[in-house]
């Protein structure tokens, strides 16, 4: 297995996370082995891409049986997960923030949301979906006490940068940002932006292009038939 300190690209990390979820599903169905082309089909990538990604975890299958699912999952775990586990926090417990806490509860054994923050006095002090809610002013103290290095930002755009500044100053090194705003952070802080509005508009645009794509595909097929004849 490669050194845990080695840096791999965000795209590889994303694919490894997807592979792990797919492998867990296969294992739950009773499968013990899987070939690279089978995993590739499920992940929507090429078999060659799967094999290249497996180099990141230092695991090789065999031509006869493919990958041992349990062993491969353990290797991916060793690369993606912190051995001692990681604590995360969420800032903003509106509808989106609450939904995220429900979705994440118990989903990752080595990554847990252990604290929530909100400026609404009615929420402060409550335990919401397993997370104690603190006031925003408590971010520095709680982040230090709980050794939190990962945070989710689920606040309005107007509040996002202020929240990010507070998290970074407290020691957070990774932010999953659901606010519709780009955050300014130091180079050593990783930010993943989840802009629902942009994604929805992109899907809507390409949905409108479906007849155009279908017509273009049909024209290409006709051209191929003419070439064969």
Protein Blocks (a to p, Z undefined) as FASTA:
>chain_A
ZZfkbccdfklmmmmmmmmmmmmmmmmnopabdcfklmmmmnopafklmmmmmmmnopac
dfklopafklmmmmmmmmmpcfkbpadddehjafklmmmmmmmnokamkbccfbdcdfbf
klgopaeehiacddfklmmmmmmmnopabdcddbdfklmmmmmmmmmmnopabdcdfbfc
dddddfklccddddfklmmmmmmmmmmmmmmmmmmmmmmmmmmmmmmZZ
